[in-house]
Amino acid sequence: MNNQITNVYIWDMDETLILLKSLLNGSYAEAFAGLKDAQKGVEIGKMWEKHILQISDDFFFYEQIENCNKPFLEALSKYDDGQDLSDYDFNQDGFSPPHDDLNKRKLAYRHRVIANKYKQGLHNILDQEMMDVWDALYKMTDEYTDGWLSSARALLEQCLAGNEDPTICNTIAGGVVRSNATGSRHINVLVTSGSLIPSLVKCLLFRLDNLISHENVYSSWDVGKLQCFQWIKERFDNRNTRFCAIGDGWEECEAAQAMNWPFIKVDLRPNSSHRFPGLTLRTSSNVWNLHV
């Protein structure tokens, strides 16, 4: 459909879709002027840090590839020869930082496995005991933050559906929804300043993986957010594509300005409408009407 409108939402992660740094440093609690237990927030943040690092190391090769950060999982796909990896020994293949084509192929193999595990979800990785621990931590965090996590997920669903009521649209699959009613397409993309593998694990742990597909997760750690935004524009742009960036930091704000995209600045303070709960699809849709 030539006239199909594509809406691309580019999200920051920390202090936007999830809360972590502000829990650890107490800034989230400080915004409530004594109404929140800051120490509890720190303890919650430390538990998240522990789970993120443990799962990254145990299941996503992070200990091996921590110093080989790439901006997205497909960055080395041209080096992947498609070898069957079912019996491949990742602990004995002699992988080292990918300065040559052989090690780039070995890293590409790891990226392929990571992509497959991301698509399968945590329930295919963790045992029931760990699933229960994770579920309890998510609920505790959501309660402590007055529904920040669940509200962010709900808005991601609404953005994909293109309607305030996501139940009237097609089933969400891989972070993209096509609406039969409008002929429009809606895409969630994540651009995070964190390194790639822990960011993918965060998506899984914070229940974002069915709303943001692995190929739509970018790490700006080495290249900066503007470069990531430019890649995203190249991937999705046509004359009927609209981009909107949402985040809490100066870097995504400046990058959006450089791209001439509307930007929604997320604010932790409890009296702000640009926070969770509070931020709505109407807010994110109106920016296209207001943006010149």
Stockholm file with secondary structure:
# STOCKHOLM 1.0

chainA/1-292         MNNQITNVYIWDMDETLILLKSLLNGSYAEAFAGLKDAQKGVEIGKMWEKHILQISDDFFFYEQIENCNKPFLEALSKYDDGQDLSDYDFNQDGFSPPHDDLNKRKLAYRHRVIANKYKQGLHNILDQEMMDVWDALYKMTDEYTDGWLSSARALLEQCLAGNEDPTICNTIAGGVVRSNATGSRHINVLVTSGSLIPSLVKCLLFRLDNLISHENVYSSWDVGKLQCFQWIKERFDNRNTRFCAIGDGWEECEAAQAMNWPFIKVDLRPNSSHRFPGLTLRTSSNVWNLHV
#=GR chainA/1-292 SS CTTCCEEEEEECTBTTTBCSHHHHSSHHHHTTTTSSCHHHHHHHHHHHHHHHHHHHHHHSCHHHHTTCCCSSGGGGGGGCCCCCCTTCCTTSSCCCSCCSHHHHHHHHHHHHHHHHHHHHCGGGTSCHHHHHHHHHHHHHHHHHTTSHHHHHHHHHHHHHHTSSCGGGSCCCBTTEEECTTTCCEEEEEEEESSCHHHHHHHHHHTTCTTTSCGGGEEECTTTCHHHHHHHHHHHHCSTTEEEEEEESSHHHHHHHHHHTCCEEECCCSTTCSSSTTTCCHHHHHHHHHHCC
#=GC SS_cons         CTTCCEEEEEECTBTTTBCSHHHHSSHHHHTTTTSSCHHHHHHHHHHHHHHHHHHHHHHSCHHHHTTCCCSSGGGGGGGCCCCCCTTCCTTSSCCCSCCSHHHHHHHHHHHHHHHHHHHHCGGGTSCHHHHHHHHHHHHHHHHHTTSHHHHHHHHHHHHHHTSSCGGGSCCCBTTEEECTTTCCEEEEEEEESSCHHHHHHHHHHTTCTTTSCGGGEEECTTTCHHHHHHHHHHHHCSTTEEEEEEESSHHHHHHHHHHTCCEEECCCSTTCSSSTTTCCHHHHHHHHHHCC
//
